[in-house]
Amino acid sequence: MINFLSKLKAVKTQLKCWNREEFGNIFTVVKEADQRLSFLEEKLQQYEEPVLESDPLHCQIHDARTSLSRLERMEETFWKQKAWNNWLEEGNRNTGFFHVLAIERVRRAVITAIQLHSGRIVESQEDIKIEVARYFHRLFSAGEVDQGEDLLSSIPSLVSAEDNTNLLAKPTIQEVHHAVLSIPRDGAAGPDGFFAAFFVGCWDIVGQDLLNATIFLVIACRLRKLLPSLISQEQGAFVQGRAISESIALSQELLRELNRKVKGGNIAIKLDMEKAYDRVD
């Protein structure tokens, strides 16, 4: 894994050099292309007589427009990748929007202060690092847990021995390829900054290296086949085809009826599921 990340880092360095040599500053290039097109169009307007379509000036204007359009698409792609925006469809183009979104994403990623359980506000970056490390160390530290063998024996086993064997089997290159293809092309697979389109397009080169680096994707694909038999029909979140907003709407409807007079009265209970989902034990 470390070797693969080192390779990606080296590739990124070379790609940055290639980008500077091949395209330069995309914003400067777009501005120059726009100025050239304006110059040619002004030159055309200075002709006193109509200019034939076959005139070299018309060809130059056509080439300038084509070049500007191509560069503007490159600029749009630049901001789209910066913003990691997956939902804006073709046709709703707005370079300024992507620019603002990318800046906002960077701003939101900065933690300026955190509040501790005691209520104290911590603003120093060094203190924030210490408290964050302390929180996750406590969160991912397993304590004494009562296994509850009697209780576990009453829970039916839904994963067969064959399913378990398949889950534990060593990933194959075909499974990794399928997992990579399942990632949105313009969505990054991780913090390395490489989009899935890179791994798909360069599969023949990076496929073998990805075999050990994307095990979590393979496991997710394997588990996806078992989920229908493991997840209750009553669960409304984290299931494909179901939305947590439906549960919120249902809860609101029930709360509206809470004051209705019935025999025995009504009561609503909110359960804190932090211990069930937020700790390794």
Number of C-alpha atoms within 10 A of each C-alpha: 12 8 10 15 13 11 14 16 14 11 12 15 12 11 12 11 12 12 13 11 10 9 12 12 11 16 13 11 16 20 13 13 20 18 14 17 20 15 12 16 16 11 11 16 11 8 9 7 8 8 13 9 9 8 9 11 16 16 12 15 18 14 13 20 17 14 15 21 15 13 20 20 13 16 16 19 15 15 20 22 18 17 19 17 15 12 6 11 8 6 6 7 13 12 17 11 13 22 16 12 18 18 12 12 13 11 10 9 8 8 10 11 13 17 12 13 7 6 8 9 12 15 13 12 13 9 13 19 11 11 16 13 12 11 12 11 11 12 14 12 10 11 10 6 7 7 8 8 8 8 8 10 9 8 8 7 10 10 12 9 10 8 15 10 11 14 17 10 10 13 16 13 16 12 19 24 19 13 19 22 14 12 16 13 16 17 16 17 18 9 7 11 15 16 19 20 18 13 19 17 10 11 15 9 11 16 18 15 16 18 19 16 16 18 17 12 18 23 18 12 17 17 15 12 11 14 12 12 10 12 12 9 9 7 12 17 13 10 14 10 7 12 13 13 11 12 15 12 10 11 13 12 11 12 13 9 11 14 11 10 9 8 6 6 9 12 8 9 5 5 6 7 8 8 10 9 8 10 14 11 14
